[in-house]
Amino acid sequence: LAYFVSQVMGTSQLRLL
């Protein structure tokens, strides 16, 4: 679960940038 959350958060940050 933590891995999935990390992937989502990482993707969100990239999209924001």
CHARMM internal coordinates of N, CA and C (Angstrom, degrees):
IC EDIT
DIST 1 N 1 CA 1.4845
DIST 1 CA 1 C 1.5287
ANGL 1 N 1 CA 1 C 110.06
DIST 1 C 2 N 1.3137
ANGL 1 CA 1 C 2 N 116.63
DIHE 1 N 1 CA 1 C 2 N -44.44
DIST 2 N 2 CA 1.4701
ANGL 1 C 2 N 2 CA 120.17
DIHE 1 CA 1 C 2 N 2 CA -179.54
DIST 2 CA 2 C 1.5291
ANGL 2 N 2 CA 2 C 110.35
DIHE 1 C 2 N 2 CA 2 C -60.52
DIST 2 C 3 N 1.3450
ANGL 2 CA 2 C 3 N 116.08
DIHE 2 N 2 CA 2 C 3 N -37.80
DIST 3 N 3 CA 1.4679
ANGL 2 C 3 N 3 CA 120.12
DIHE 2 CA 2 C 3 N 3 CA -179.42
DIST 3 CA 3 C 1.5284
ANGL 3 N 3 CA 3 C 110.13
DIHE 2 C 3 N 3 CA 3 C -63.22
DIST 3 C 4 N 1.3360
ANGL 3 CA 3 C 4 N 115.56
DIHE 3 N 3 CA 3 C 4 N -44.08
DIST 4 N 4 CA 1.4697
ANGL 3 C 4 N 4 CA 120.34
DIHE 3 CA 3 C 4 N 4 CA -179.64
DIST 4 CA 4 C 1.5256
ANGL 4 N 4 CA 4 C 110.50
DIHE 3 C 4 N 4 CA 4 C -61.78
DIST 4 C 5 N 1.3412
ANGL 4 CA 4 C 5 N 116.03
DIHE 4 N 4 CA 4 C 5 N -44.40
DIST 5 N 5 CA 1.4672
ANGL 4 C 5 N 5 CA 121.01
DIHE 4 CA 4 C 5 N 5 CA -179.76
DIST 5 CA 5 C 1.5254
ANGL 5 N 5 CA 5 C 109.75
DIHE 4 C 5 N 5 CA 5 C -61.64
DIST 5 C 6 N 1.3278
ANGL 5 CA 5 C 6 N 116.10
DIHE 5 N 5 CA 5 C 6 N -41.20
DIST 6 N 6 CA 1.4708
ANGL 5 C 6 N 6 CA 120.23
DIHE 5 CA 5 C 6 N 6 CA -179.09
DIST 6 CA 6 C 1.5289
ANGL 6 N 6 CA 6 C 109.50
DIHE 5 C 6 N 6 CA 6 C -62.88
DIST 6 C 7 N 1.3306
ANGL 6 CA 6 C 7 N 116.42
DIHE 6 N 6 CA 6 C 7 N -41.27
DIST 7 N 7 CA 1.4617
ANGL 6 C 7 N 7 CA 120.16
DIHE 6 CA 6 C 7 N 7 CA -179.82
DIST 7 CA 7 C 1.5351
ANGL 7 N 7 CA 7 C 110.04
DIHE 6 C 7 N 7 CA 7 C -63.46
DIST 7 C 8 N 1.3126
ANGL 7 CA 7 C 8 N 117.46
DIHE 7 N 7 CA 7 C 8 N -44.36
DIST 8 N 8 CA 1.4650
ANGL 7 C 8 N 8 CA 121.50
DIHE 7 CA 7 C 8 N 8 CA -178.70
DIST 8 CA 8 C 1.5297
ANGL 8 N 8 CA 8 C 110.30
DIHE 7 C 8 N 8 CA 8 C -64.46
DIST 8 C 9 N 1.3175
ANGL 8 CA 8 C 9 N 116.77
DIHE 8 N 8 CA 8 C 9 N -46.22
DIST 9 N 9 CA 1.4693
ANGL 8 C 9 N 9 CA 120.37
DIHE 8 CA 8 C 9 N 9 CA -179.13
DIST 9 CA 9 C 1.5214
ANGL 9 N 9 CA 9 C 110.19
DIHE 8 C 9 N 9 CA 9 C -63.99
DIST 9 C 10 N 1.3180
ANGL 9 CA 9 C 10 N 117.15
DIHE 9 N 9 CA 9 C 10 N -41.44
DIST 10 N 10 CA 1.4652
ANGL 9 C 10 N 10 CA 121.20
DIHE 9 CA 9 C 10 N 10 CA -179.91
DIST 10 CA 10 C 1.5201
ANGL 10 N 10 CA 10 C 109.99
DIHE 9 C 10 N 10 CA 10 C -62.42
DIST 10 C 11 N 1.3258
ANGL 10 CA 10 C 11 N 116.31
DIHE 10 N 10 CA 10 C 11 N -42.98
DIST 11 N 11 CA 1.4646
ANGL 10 C 11 N 11 CA 120.26
DIHE 10 CA 10 C 11 N 11 CA -179.56
DIST 11 CA 11 C 1.5208
ANGL 11 N 11 CA 11 C 110.00
DIHE 10 C 11 N 11 CA 11 C -65.77
DIST 11 C 12 N 1.3271
ANGL 11 CA 11 C 12 N 116.73
DIHE 11 N 11 CA 11 C 12 N -40.65
DIST 12 N 12 CA 1.4676
ANGL 11 C 12 N 12 CA 120.91
DIHE 11 CA 11 C 12 N 12 CA -178.85
DIST 12 CA 12 C 1.5204
ANGL 12 N 12 CA 12 C 109.94
DIHE 11 C 12 N 12 CA 12 C -62.03
DIST 12 C 13 N 1.3335
ANGL 12 CA 12 C 13 N 116.75
DIHE 12 N 12 CA 12 C 13 N -42.44
DIST 13 N 13 CA 1.4604
ANGL 12 C 13 N 13 CA 120.43
DIHE 12 CA 12 C 13 N 13 CA -179.57
DIST 13 CA 13 C 1.5301
ANGL 13 N 13 CA 13 C 109.74
DIHE 12 C 13 N 13 CA 13 C -63.43
DIST 13 C 14 N 1.3303
ANGL 13 CA 13 C 14 N 116.93
DIHE 13 N 13 CA 13 C 14 N -41.64
DIST 14 N 14 CA 1.4654
ANGL 13 C 14 N 14 CA 120.27
DIHE 13 CA 13 C 14 N 14 CA -179.12
DIST 14 CA 14 C 1.5255
ANGL 14 N 14 CA 14 C 109.83
DIHE 13 C 14 N 14 CA 14 C -64.58
DIST 14 C 15 N 1.3404
ANGL 14 CA 14 C 15 N 116.14
DIHE 14 N 14 CA 14 C 15 N -40.22
DIST 15 N 15 CA 1.4655
ANGL 14 C 15 N 15 CA 119.50
DIHE 14 CA 14 C 15 N 15 CA -179.35
DIST 15 CA 15 C 1.5291
ANGL 15 N 15 CA 15 C 110.44
DIHE 14 C 15 N 15 CA 15 C -65.74
DIST 15 C 16 N 1.3453
ANGL 15 CA 15 C 16 N 116.51
DIHE 15 N 15 CA 15 C 16 N -37.39
DIST 16 N 16 CA 1.4688
ANGL 15 C 16 N 16 CA 119.92
DIHE 15 CA 15 C 16 N 16 CA -179.51
DIST 16 CA 16 C 1.5254
ANGL 16 N 16 CA 16 C 109.85
DIHE 15 C 16 N 16 CA 16 C -65.33
DIST 16 C 17 N 1.3357
ANGL 16 CA 16 C 17 N 115.92
DIHE 16 N 16 CA 16 C 17 N -38.21
DIST 17 N 17 CA 1.4596
ANGL 16 C 17 N 17 CA 119.35
DIHE 16 CA 16 C 17 N 17 CA -178.97
DIST 17 CA 17 C 1.5359
ANGL 17 N 17 CA 17 C 109.12
DIHE 16 C 17 N 17 CA 17 C -74.85
END
COOR INIT
IC SEED 1 N 1 CA 1 C
IC BUILD
